Amino acid sequence: MTDLFTLTNLGHLLVLIFLQAVLGFDNLLYISIESQRAPAHSRRSVRFWGIIIAVVLRIGLLFVMIRLIEALSQPFYVFDIPGVIEGGVNFATLVFVFGGAFIMFTAVKEIAHMLSVDDLDTSFGQHNARPAAMVTATIVVMNLVFSFDSILSALAITRVFLVLATAIVISGIAMLALAEGVTAFLEKNRMYEVLGLFILLIVGVVLLGEAGPAAAHAMHDDSLKISLFSYEIVPMSKSTFYFSIAVLVLVEVVQSGYSRKLSAASAARRKEQRQAR
C-alpha cells in the first residue's frame, strides 16, 4: 500500500486527470446533445445515470483491459489485397470504425433534419424522441466508445489500476458538474446546435482515423497499418482536432456578432424610412 502513495503515482494521476479532461470534451458534447431525445422531464436523470453507469462500466473495461490487453490487441484478421485494402483488424479497430460511423450518421441525420424542419420551435431531437431508458443506454454505449482511446492512452502512462480508476471517477464527477451547463447553453443558444453537430461530425472522422493504426500500434508492427487504395489511414493529431474546433467556434462567434450588427443596422434603416414618411 505504501508503494501506492508515491510522487510518481501522484504525477501520473495529475497527467491522467488532464488527459481525461481533454479527451472528454467530445464525450460531454455528445451526452448533452443525445439527452435532448429523451422526454423533457427525464433529461436530467438520463444525463446523470448515463454518466454514472458509463463510469462504472469504464472502470470495469479498464480492469479487463489491464489483464487481457494482449488478447484484445492481437489482430484476428489481416487484409491483404494489394492496391485495395491492407492491414490488420483487432478489437480496437472495430470499436473505432463502428463508433465513428455511428457518430457521423447521427450528426449528418440531425443536420439534414435542421435543413428540412418547418417548425423552428421544435427542440433538438424532438422529431426522433426516444424512451429515457433507450437514450440512457445509447449514452452509456457511446461513452464507452469515446473512452476507448483515453483508456488506451492512459495504459501507456501507467498500469496501476487504482490510479487509473481514480482519474476516471474524477472525470465522471467533472462531466456530471458540466453536463447541465453545456445542455442549458445549447438550449438558450440554439444556433450553436449546428456547431455542435459539425464538431461531432469531426469527432466521427477522428475515430475512423484512429482505426487505421490500432492493430499496428498494439502489436508494434507497422505492416498492420490499414491502407485503402494504397493510401494509409492515419489518425488526426489532437492539436489539429482542437485547432479545427477552435476555428469553428471562432467562426460561429464572429458570424453571430456580425449577424446581430446587420440586423440592428437593418432595423435602424427601417425606422429612419418610417420616420421620413
Steps between C-alpha positions, in 0.01 A plus 500: 500500500787738577620452142170647381544844660810613315592817312515295181142378536386851598662639186334227291163582659531872415598420141209254468249751638618753242485235227146398597392866503643568151370179342165527681377820331354322198342244735332775701372667186349174376330438837350850500363464146382140524316562830267740316335196336355394835171638636553846652429388858756217475795675340683589821472147638602357160821703507567411865447125471658484156823646637492298826443165327758584233764583764438170679519306173810695394675392819391143426632532145826633636527205744444254214740674264786502750474122522406421140690771313692249292185304405318821404790636298568187295367543142237238421507574128757651265387641165743439217353629174779715352378829363157462662523431874788387717555483876394328819168519682467455875241586765607865520468534122136387507417730794640803320340413164149432628515779759622756246246393238214519751598849616534626142162349411337670800653840416411486129144387578443787744653757263271375220201531735592859587498588130159342444314595820218755469431560871806677642351480848552124496782416736797293392429130480126541553428369150669176596405476868583178683417347837732616779639148553600472133672840502684407821618174344622686189693749714660215698607311186639808324672611822689171491588557134628849576694371800682232305772731367545665841533158667760390246688827553474463877643148491804643324561722804451250784357156572412576866129425508411721799668803344319442170164440672537817709561709186189349336282573807623861517427547127150356557437748782617783273261387224211490749583855606532636145228306314216722624686817407585382149142383440353827633734700276393304191132548590540878542728543198344271244720625216782308668315170447628505142852570625474210744382263228787593270745446787346155549549438127871579541512272806365216287776561243758501780377163630512351149857624467591333830385167354780500243802450726316330791630150435843623390542710816395214727734246335785744420486382139466768231402239244161476674405862428186513289529644149214564258588523130868537594427795733581437866227590749663727755342653813441872524735655755338637817648844430337504155170380648483771764625766257212404267252530788647837600463629142139376480413669831675824397317507165166444675567775757611752236211409268246532784636840598503619139143375447383698804669815365336450159160449665545813712606705196205370298259584781649851528456558126137386512439733794652794309289420193181495712591833658575652158150414384 
